[in-house]
C-alpha cells in the first residue's frame, strides 16, 4: 500500500521503492511544494539512477499535503539569492533545465500525478513526460506575467503544441485550467478521479513490465470521464481565443478583443492583460513565436538566457514584492507601466539580440522536436486537420477522410479506444469543419476544413 501522508517525514522530496515502481513525492507543505535548488538536486541523480535500473519498471512523480503537486518555482527563495548575489539563483534554472531534458528522454515510463496545484515552473516536472494524470483537483496556470517575469521549464516548447491559441492565451493571461478541462486542453493525458489514485498506484506497483502500451492500458482502466457539458472552454470562448490570440503583437491581440462582441470574457481577458507586466507580456509572446520549429533543448537555452535578464529587472522584484512580501497585497507598479512604453523593437534588442553572459550547457544526448508519445494524449486539432485535408503522410495512398464517422473511427482506432477521443474529435469537427458538396457527386457531401476563424 502507498504510505499515508501523515506518516511522511519532513523531507522535501521523498524516494520510495515499491516492487517495480519508483516514486518521487514532493513534500514541502509550508511552501505548497514550491521547487528550490535542493529539491532539483535531490531528484536529478536519483532519476538518472532509476532510469538505468533494470528493476525500475515505472517512475511516478507526485506531491503530497495541500499542494498535491507543486505551485512552481520558489520565487521568494530565488529573489533572496539574487539580492545576496548568490550564484545558486542561476544554478537553479541551469540544473532544472538539465533535469527537464532528462525527463523528456527517459527510457523508463514516467507518470506524473497532478492532483492539485500544477503551476508555472512546475510544468517542467510533468509536461515533457508521456503520462500526465489530471484529477478533479487539478489547477494549472502560468502566473509568470503577473510576477513580472517570463516562463521557463520548457514552456515555450510545450504551450505552442496546445490547440489553436490556447497556449498563447494561458501564457499571457495566467488563466486557470482546472480538472477535466486540463485533460481536454491537452495539458494532461488522462483524467482519473482523485479517489481512484491509491488503487492506480497499487496497480502500477505490481507491474513487471516497462512497456508503454501496457501502462497506457492500465491508466485507461482507471479513467472515469463524467459526461461533459462542454469540451474544455465554451465554444464561443474557444473560437474567440483562436481569433484573438493568433496575432504576433500585444496591440493586435487587444484590438481583436475590442473587436469581439463584448462579453464578460472579453472584458476580463483585456483587464488581465493590462494588469500584467508589459515587459513580461512582450517577451513571453515573442518567445512563443520564436520557439516554433525549435527543439526542446533550444527552447530551454532561450528561456535560460531570458531568465538571466529577468533576474535583474525591476519588474520581477516588484512583482514578487507586491504579491508575496507586501501585506496586504498591492497592485504592482511596472516599469514601464504600459505597453506603449516598450515597443516590440526594443524587446528584440534588449532580450533576444544580445546573449546573456552564461550560456546553458547541457550534456550531449537526445533532443526533441516533437513529443514521441503523443499517441497517449487526446488527438490535437492539427492532427484532425491533417486527416480532414489529407495532408498527413498516412493519407497519401488512401486519401483524406471525408465524413465525421470516418474521422472518429480513424482516431479511436489509432488511439486504441482511448476514453475521451470521440468527444474531443467531435468537438473539433463541430468547430473547425463544414459539409460541402463533393465536386463530382452533387448529391454527396464531404467534410471541409474551415480556413478562417
N, C-alpha and C positions, 0 to 999 in steps of 0.2 A: 504493500500500500504506500502511495506517496505520503510523506510525513506531514503532519498537521502544522499549520502556520505558527501556532502558539509555541511549538516546540523548537522553532528555528533559532539558532544562536545569532547574536548580533554581529554578523559578518556581512559586509556589503554585497558580496557575490558568493553564493554557496555553490559547491560542486556536489553532485550526487551520482553514484554508480549504482544502478539498479538493473541487474541482469544485463541485457544488451543495450539498455538506454543510458545515456549520459545527460545529466541535467545541469544547466546553469540557472540559478534562482537569484534574481535581483532582490536585495533585501536591505534597503536603506530607507526605512519607513519615515524617518524625520524629514527626508527630502523627497518623498514620493518617488523614490528610486531614481532620482536625477543622477546622471553619469558624471563621474570625475576620472582623473587620470589613474588613480589607484584601481578603480574598477576595470578600466580598459586593460591595464597591465595584469590584472588578475585573470581576465578572460582569455587574452590572446595566446599565451603559451599553452594553457590547458586545452584550448580549442585545437591548436595545432597538433598536440599530442593525441587527442581523441580522434582526430581525423585520420591519422595513420595507424590507429589501433585496429587490429582485426576483430577485437572483442566488442568494439563500439559499433552498434548497428544503426542507431539513430541518436541525434543530438537535439535536445529541447532547450529553448530559451524562454523563460517566463519570469514574471515578477510575483512578489508576494506583498502582503499587507495592503494598505489603502490604495497604493499606486497601481498594483496589479500588472503593470509593465513598467513604463518609465515616462516621466514628464520631459525627458530630453536632457540636454546639456545643463550642467550646474553652472549657470551663467554668473551667479554671485561668486563662486569659487574662482572662475576664470577672470572676472574683473579684479578681484583682490590680488590675484597673481600678476596681472598686468600692472596694477598700481605699484606692486612691490618689485617690479622688473624681474619677476621670477620666470625663467625660461619654460617652466612647466606649462604655462598658458599656451605656448606654441607647441610643446611636445604633446599636449592633449590632442590637438587636431591632427598632428602628424601621425601619432600612433593609432588614433582612431581610424584614420584613413587606411592604414595598413591592415587593421582588423576587418574593416569593411571589405577590402579587396579579398581577404582570406575567406570571409563568409560567402562571398559571391562565387567562389571557385572551389568550395568544399566538395570532396568526393563522397563523404558521408551525408546522408539525408539530414536536413536541418529544419526543425519545426519551431516556429515562434508562436506564442500564445498571447494574443493581445486582449487580455481580459480586464480592460480598464484603460488608463491613460496610455496613449502611444503618440507622443507629441514631438514635433521638431526634430532635434538631433537624434532622438531615439530611433528614427527611421533607419539609421544605419545598421541597427541590430536585427531588423526584420525585412525591410523592403527588398533586399537583394537575395533573399533566400527563396527556395522553391515552395515552401508550405507556410502560409500565414493565416492563422486562425483568428477570426473575429467572433465576439460574443455580443449579447445584448448590452454589455457594459463597455464595449469599446468606444473610446473617444480619440479621434485622430484630428490633428490640426497642425498648421505650420505658423506658429506665432511670431516668427523672427522679425518681420517688418514692424510689429508693434513694440519691439525691443530695440529698434534702431540698428539691426544687424541683418545679414543675409544668411541664407541657408547653408548647410554643409551636409555631410553624411551621404553624399552621392545623390542628393535630392534632384540635382539638375539632370541626372540620368534617369531617375525613376519617374518623376512627375510628368515630363512630356509624353510618356508612354501611356498615361491615362487617356481616356476617351476625350476627343474634341478639345474644348477649352478648360476642362475640369482642373488639370494640373496647374495651369496658369492662375485660374480663379482661386484655388486653395492657397497657392504660394503667396499671392498678393493680398488676400483679404483675411487670412487667418481663420476662415470659416470652419466650424467643427463638422466633421462627418462621424456619425455615431451608429453603432450596432449594425443592423442589416445593410444600411446604406454603404458602409465601408466595404462590404462584400460585393455589392453590385457595382460600386465605383471602381473596383479593381485594386483597392488598397490591400484587401485580404483575399486569399484564395478559397477559403472555406468559412462557413458560418455554423458554429456549434454552440448551443446554449451552455452557459456557464455551469449549470448543474450537471452536464454530461462530461465535463473535463476530467474529473477523477477517474471515471471509467475509461475514458480515452487514454489517459496516461497509463493505466493498468495494461491496456491492450498493447500500447507501444512498447512498454517494458518487456512484455512477453515475446516480442518479435525476435526471430532468429535469422532475419534477413535484412539486407540493406537495399533491396530492390525498390526503386522509387515507385513503380506502378503498384506494388503491393501496399506500400504506405499510403498511396493515394486511395486505394480501395478501403483501407482501414478507416481513414479520415472520413470518407464519404458515408460510411455506415453510421457515423455519429452526427452527421449533418441533419438538422431539423429546421427546414425553412418554413416560417409562417407564411400564410397566403399574403403576398404583398399588396398593399393599397396602391403602390407605385414602385417602379424600379429606380431606386436612387432618388434623385431630385424630381420634383413635379415636372411634368413635360414642358410646361410653359417656361419654367425657370431653366430647365436643362437646355432648351433651344436658345434662350437669351444668353446663357453662359457662352455658348459657341459664337453667337453673333458679336458679343461684346469683347470677349477675351481672346479672339483670334488676332487682334491687332498687335503691332510691334512697338507701339508707343503708349504711354500712360494717358496722354492727351486724347488719343483716338479711342481708348477704352472708355474714358469718362464721357466723351462726346457720344459714344454709342449708348451708354447707359442713359444719357439725357434724351436720346432719340427714341428710346424704347417707350412703350406705353407705361406711364408712371404707376408703379405698384409699391407695396411695402418692401419688396425685394430690391427693386432698383434704387429706392431711396436709402435703404440700409446698406447696400453694397457701395454706393457712392460715398456715404458717410464713413464707412470703414476705410476706404482708400484714402480719403482726405485726412483721416486721423493718424495714418501711418507715417513713418519716416520717409520723406520724399527720396532721400538718398537710397535707402533700403529698397524701396519700390523700383526705382530706376535700375539699380544694379541687379536685382533679382530678375526682373523681366528680361534684361539684356543677357544675363547668364542663361536663362531658359532658352532663349532664341539661339544663342551661340552653341549650345550643347547639342543641337540637332546634328546627328551623324557622328558625334564624338563617342569615344569608348568610355567605359566606366572609369578607367584609370585617368584619362584626360579630364573627365569631369571632376574627379577628386583633386587633381592638380590645380584646376581652375579655382575650385572652391577654397583650397588651402591658400592660394595666392590672395584671394579676396578676403579671407578671414584675417590674414595678417594686416591688411589695410584697415579693416573694421575694428580690430582690437585697439587701435589708437585714434579712432574717430570720436568726436564729441557725442554723436548720436547714440552709439552703443552704451556709453557710460550714462548718458542722460536717460535712455530707455530703461536700463536696469535700476537706476536710482529712483525714477518716478514710479516704476511698477513694484519694486521689491523693497526698497530701502525707505522711501518716504511714507510716513504714516499720518493720515490716510493716504492712499494712492492719489497721485495727481496726474494731470494731463502733461505729457512730455512736451518740452519746448525744443523742437527740432531745429537743426542748423544745416541748410537754410530751412525756413519754416514752410515753404510752399514749393511745388514742382517748378514754378517759374524761375525760382532762384538757382536751379541747377539743370541746365539744358542737357539733352542727350549727348551732345558732342563733348561736353565737359566730363560726363561719366565715362565715355570711351577713353578719354585721355588719362583721367585720374585713376581709373580702376582696371582697365583692360590693356592699355598700351605698354606701360612700363611695369616689368615684373617686380614682385616683392623680393626682398633680399634672400629669403630662404626658399629654395625650390623643394618640392615634395619628391623625395627619392624613395620609391617603393621597390621591394625585392622583385627581381625578374620572375615572370610566371605568366599564367593565363590572364587574358583580358576579355572583356565582354563588349559587344556592340548591341546585342540583344540578349534577353534572358533565355537560357537554354531550356527551362522547364515551364515555359508559358502554357503548355498544354494542361497544366494542373489548375490554371486560372480559368475564369469565365472568358468566352470569346470577347475580343475587343471590337469596337466599331470599325477599325481599319481591316481586321480580318473578315468581317462581314462584307465590307465594301469590296474587297478583292474577290469574294465569292460571287457577289451580285454583278460586278463589272467583268469578271473573268480575267482580271489582271494577275491573279495569283498564279504562281508557277504550276500548281497542281491542276489548274483548269485548262492547260494548254491543249490537251488532247480531247477532252470531253466537252469543253466549252463551259460557259458560265452557268450558274444556277438561275433558273427563270421564274420559279414560284416560291412563295413563302414556305410551303411544305417541304420543298426540296432543300432549302437553306437550313431549316430547322433540323431535318433528318441528317443532313451532312454534318452539322456541328455536334449534334447529340452523339452520332456515331464516332466522330473524331475525338470527342471528349469522354467517350465510353459511358454515356448516360449520366454524366455528372449533374448533380442537382443544381438547378438554377440556370442551366444553359438555355432551355427553351424560353423561360421568362425573359432572359436578357436578350436573346436573339429577336424575339417577338417585339420587344420594346424598341430595339434598334431599327427593325424593319418598319415599324409604325411611324417612327420619326424621320427616317432617312430615305425611304423609298416610296415610289408611287407605281401604279399599274398603267402601262401604255399598250396600245395595240401593236401586235407583232407585225413587222414590215410586210411579210409575205402571207400572213393569215389574219385578215381583219377581224375575224371572229374570235381570235385568241389574244389574251393579254399576258404580258410578261412584266416582271419586276424591272424597274429602272431606278438607279441611284440618283437622288437629288443632288444637283451640283451647287445649289445655293442654300443659304441658311434661312 
